[in-house]
């Protein structure tokens, strides 16, 4: 497993006060699969990452990138842009449109000032 995914996933479990069993239950995975991946005994596959993403309310793309299955996006050098993408990805199309309208409003306001 990518150390990025390992570190991130352990932090998520800690922040949520979840055990391996709780994550396994929420992700519909076996506790053995969770433990094997976290102990680097097995690599995280795409199905594992997608189920973990859904269980944690994250975008599958984020988890797949952390696992090294998908290549990093070009904005990865800018953590703020990356966070914006990660935040918007799981939103509905309508919610993303609303966020874009707000960003456009902020940009337009700056032009005026």
C-alpha positions in Angstrom: 0.0 0.0 0.0 1.1 3.5 -0.6 2.4 5.1 2.6 0.2 8.1 1.8 -2.9 6.0 2.0 -1.7 4.1 5.1 -0.9 7.3 7.0 -4.1 9.0 5.9 -6.3 6.0 6.7 -4.8 5.6 10.1 -5.4 9.3 10.8 -9.0 9.0 9.7 -9.6 6.0 12.0 -8.0 8.0 14.9 -10.0 11.1 14.3 -13.3 9.2 14.0 -12.4 7.0 17.0 -13.1 4.0 14.7 -11.6 0.5 15.1 -10.7 -1.7 12.1 -13.9 -3.5 12.8 -16.0 -0.4 12.5 -14.4 0.7 9.3 -14.8 -2.9 7.9 -18.5 -2.8 8.8 -19.1 0.6 7.2 -17.1 -0.3 4.1 -18.6 -3.7 3.7 -15.2 -5.3 3.9 -13.7 -7.9 6.1 -11.8 -6.9 9.2 -9.0 -9.1 7.9 -8.8 -7.1 4.7 -8.6 -3.8 6.6 -5.9 -5.1 8.9 -3.9 -6.7 6.0 -3.8 -3.5 4.1 -3.0 -1.3 7.1 -0.2 -3.7 8.1 1.2 -3.6 4.5 0.6 -7.4 4.0 -1.6 -6.7 1.0 -2.0 -3.8 -1.5 -5.1 -1.8 -1.6 -7.0 -2.5 -4.8 -9.5 -0.3 -6.6 -12.6 -2.0 -5.0 -11.1 -1.7 -1.5 -10.3 2.1 -2.1 -13.8 2.8 -3.5 -15.5 1.1 -0.5 -13.2 2.9 2.0 -14.0 6.3 0.2 -17.8 5.7 0.5 -17.5 4.6 4.2 -15.5 7.8 5.0 -17.6 10.1 2.9 -14.6 10.9 0.7 -14.3 11.0 -3.1 -13.1 7.7 -4.6 -10.6 9.6 -6.7 -8.9 10.9 -3.6 -8.5 7.5 -2.0 -7.4 5.9 -5.3 -4.8 8.7 -5.7 -3.5 8.2 -2.1 -3.1 4.4 -2.9 -1.2 5.2 -6.1 -3.7 3.6 -8.3 -4.6 6.9 -10.1 -1.8 9.4 -10.9 -1.7 12.6 -9.0 -3.6 15.5 -10.4 -1.5 18.4 -11.7 -2.7 20.7 -8.9 -1.2 18.4 -6.3 1.6 20.9 -5.9 -0.9 23.4 -4.5 -2.5 21.9 -1.4 -5.3 24.5 -1.4 -6.4 23.7 -4.9 -6.2 20.0 -4.1 -8.4 20.5 -1.1 -10.9 22.4 -3.2 -11.1 19.5 -5.7 -11.3 16.9 -2.9 -14.1 18.9 -1.2 -16.1 19.4 -4.4 -15.8 15.9 -5.8 -18.3 14.1 -3.7 -20.9 16.9 -4.0 -23.9 16.8 -6.3 -23.7 18.6 -9.6 -26.1 21.2 -8.1 -23.9 21.8 -5.1 -20.8 22.1 -7.3 -22.6 24.7 -9.4 -23.5 26.7 -6.3 -19.9 26.6 -5.1 -18.7 27.7 -8.5 -21.1 30.7 -8.5 -19.7 31.7 -5.1 -16.1 31.5 -6.4 -17.1 33.6 -9.4 -18.7 36.1 -7.1 -15.5 36.3 -5.0 -13.4 36.7 -8.2 -15.7 39.5 -9.5 -15.7 41.3 -6.2 -11.9 41.4 -6.3 -11.9 43.0 -9.7 -14.1 45.8 -8.4 -12.0 46.6 -5.3 
